[in-house]
Amino acid sequence: MARARGRKKATPARGSSSANTRDRNKTGLWGRLDGRTRHIVCIGMLLVVAFGFFAPAVFSDRSLIGDDTVRWRAMAEYMLDYKEETGRQALWAPNAFGGMPGYMIAYAEQVPQLDDIPALLRKVIWPVSHFLVLLLGAYFLAFFLTKDRFVGALAAVAYGLTTYMTFILIAGHNSRFITLCFAPWLVLAFVAALRRPGLLTALLFSIALGVNLRGGHVQMTYYIAFLLGVWWVVEAVYAGMRKDWKPFGVATVWLVLGGVLGLLLVAQPYLLHFEYKTFTIRGAVDAALSGLDWDYAMGWSQGRGELVTLLAADAYGGASPTYWGPKPFTSGPHYVGPIVLLLAVFAVRQWRNRSVLVLSLMALFATLFSLGSHFALLNRFMYEHFPLFNAFRVPESWLALTAFALALLAAFGLRGVGRDTGPDGDPAARRTFRWLFGGVSGVLLVLMLLPGVFYDFERAGEEAQVMQALLAERPDIAPNDPRVAPAVRSYLDEQHALRKETFRSEMRRSLFFLLLAGGMILLFQRGKAPRWALQAVLVLLVVVDLWGVGRRYFNKDDLVRADAVEEQILTYDVDRYILGQQEAAGGSGRFRVLSLEAGSPFQNARPSYHYESVGGYHGAKLRLAQDYIDELYADPATRLPNANALDLLGVRYVISPSPLPGLNVVHQGAQTGLFVLENMDVPPRAWLVGETEVASDPPAAWARLRDPAFDLRRTALLYEPLDVDPVPVDSISVANVRMQSWSLHEIVLDVATDAPRLLVLGEVFYPAGWEATVGGEEAPILQVDHMLRGVPVPAGAHQVVLRFDPPRHRIGVAVGAGSTVLVYGGVVMLLAAGWRRRRRQTHSSASEA
């Protein structure tokens, strides 16, 4: 019995394993460092990663200027010029789609807040200025959740170096990138307010929310808000299970307060944003048109099989044109790597930890949402019933949230590996990890050896596309020529072989990194390496893995030799001709231009840099602009620009690769060969009509406007009859309009008429902010010809003034400024009070000693 008791005594107690592991970790260099020094080491490593990865953009003679940035700069030209000339914020953009509010083009925040600090650094170290914000936010969030510094570093690099961040930068999606950089801070502030409710954490949450919204990409903020909503629901369920509602209720009250204050902080610009949204394709006034069309919203849905790119980056060919997945094209894959995935899956075993449960649910939901139309069972329901879900497009963007959740789960997984699978750890945890490691390795091995069993390596409809391309290249060959089918098949077989080899190569690469990580973990489990060394090596492997893939999509060759974005905007000889004609006509505000230089004018922002265009590039254009594109622009029979559509928006010049019927050739560019065609009978930008017709609804108005017999110079279409019928204009009538001045926010016209008539302006109708006066008296602005503005004018000589002065701009600035003083001042006062309190306690303790 004595020997038995002795043996039992010699056996380590169940609770002692973690203590033994901690003792071993204290013996190394890392164990001898205090907490502050460990933070400094980890943050220093993140600095090296940030400046090292983006060195081509920071330390070379090239700049990071993506295509979308160039398009934005072209769209913003008139607004930026206005601000430079007047010192005032521009609110209207007349150079795109015939004119539109500029709130989502170049509407800068007027009230300085915390995000202005990285914005200042952006001028010298973009994108490191914001990438450091991302890394530090993810690091401190993971540390707050796990109390482990090295796993915080893992979360930071796993989230920051995911390929999505690199290719959205190359594409120029800067607002999306900035919003994602602030996302970890918003989640951290939310969790801190849940766990440590109080006024200070509520105010910090409001600041984090405000800063994230000021990033300028509501879609990304919506995704993060969805995560916070899931987190709140999980906390509510746990509070109910414990029957302890008071702490949760108190935390919720503080969060609501912080949320309200956060929204007040961004009253400017979002009061105008929300007003504008009701008139756009993302949320029309008509409930039947609210939100995006299903097919449009589900464009760029992630393919189900394509999710393998999370594990092996270029398994689907990488970026276009080698990409062969279901999306029309792509800038690159969504990749987090095998090590991050393995650790994240291992973390799920800790599902009783509420943070792990929330992140697991979010990773699952975000992945399913990313499938879009490929998982319509869920996404159709969300699209039809969940608030704002139908306001956004490109479902694959949800994978940014998947990567964020997986990075944080990987932090928990790394902590679990170090804490539970060591030589003195839990045998069950070691077995679980080995099964998971074997499973992930096995999947990679099977996919590497037998890729054809699971994938056909062919795009949907690719055979027909190849045949069309072949026949276009060889018009002398008939479609039924017996040589066509074998040639197409031969080409596809070559592509299949190349794609399979790339697929296998990517699987080998991922398996290699996984085996390296597995080897290090095995050394740790056998007591050959301390925990800090295990964590350091795995962080290093994740950096090398993601860095290597990221370099495929971000390197010096992807940057441009330019100091300013506008240097990337081309100026053609035809532009110089039109600008000369514009100057001769009296400047801007006299006519518009339609450019057919590069396919659809409604996907081309370049002309908007030079002059007023009816085209442009914008994801939230006015519903009226979309109506013009869909219903009025093209002649149904010829698909050429409709004559009435050109007249409607005052198009005097058309840039085209070839002459068009009904338009006169007035110039051909020697540089480009492009033609400048003139619409000789274009109406002026404002004219008087003496006849009106009432259209019952928009389709009726569209049909009338498409009718070649309809003369919009003589007759105006209205949706409601006028109070006073206008008098028709004949050869002896006085009906004169002279433009006295034109600017973005004010149009002044001298009007003389011998009878009551309707003044029609070739300006896009937008009721929220435009006001009119006739002879100093307020006058209504009517919707005319579906697209335009009309002002009833009595007989006599009058000065008609239209001004754009939306009240919500002034209100937003005032509310934002007051809220900023309140919130930021409150934080400073609370921190100062806490510092004084701790100082008094220190002095009191010293006195007692």
Secondary structure, 3 states (H helix, E strand, C coil): CHHHHHHHHHCCCHHHHHHHHHHHHCCCCHHHCCHHHHHHHHHHHHHHHHHHHCHHHHCCCCECCCHHHHHHHHHHHHHHHHHHHHCCCCCEECCCCCCEECCCCCCCCCCCCCCHHHHHHHHHHCCHHHHHHHHHHHHHHHHHHHCCHHHHHHHHHHHHCCHHHHHHHHHCCHHHHHHHHHHHHHHHHHHHHHHCCCHHHHHHHHHHHHHHHHCCCHHHHHHHHHHHHHHHHHHHHHHHHHCCHHHHHHHHHHHHHHHHHHHHHCHHHHHHHHHHHCCECCCCCCHHHCCCCHHHHCCCCCCCHHHHHHCCHHHHCCCCCCCCCCCCCCCCCCCCCHHHHHHHHHHHHHCCCHHHHHHHHHHHHHHHHHCHHHHHHHHHHHHHHCCCHHHCCCHHHHHHHHHHHHHHHHHHHHHHHHHHCCCCCCHHHHHHHHHHHHHHHHHHHHHHHCHHHHCCCCCCCHHHHHHHHHHHHCCCCCCCCCCHHHHHHHHHHHHHHHHHHHHHHHHHHHHHHHHHHHHHHHHHHCCCCCHHHHHHHHHHHHHHHHHHHHHHHCCHHHCECCCCHHHHCCCCHHHHHHHHHHHHHCCCCCCEEEECCCCCHHHCCHHHHHCCECCCCCCCCEHHHHHHHHHHCECCCCCCECHHHHHHCCEEEEEECCCCCCCEEEEECCCCCCEEEECCCCCCCEEEECEEEECCCHHHHHHHHHCCCCCCCCEEEECCCCCCCCCCCCCCCCEEEEEEEECCCEEEEEEEECCCEEEEEEEECCCCCEEEEECCEEECCEEECCCEEEEEECCEEEEEEEEECCHHHHHHHHHHHHHHHHHHHHHHHHHHHHHHHHHHHHHHHHHHC
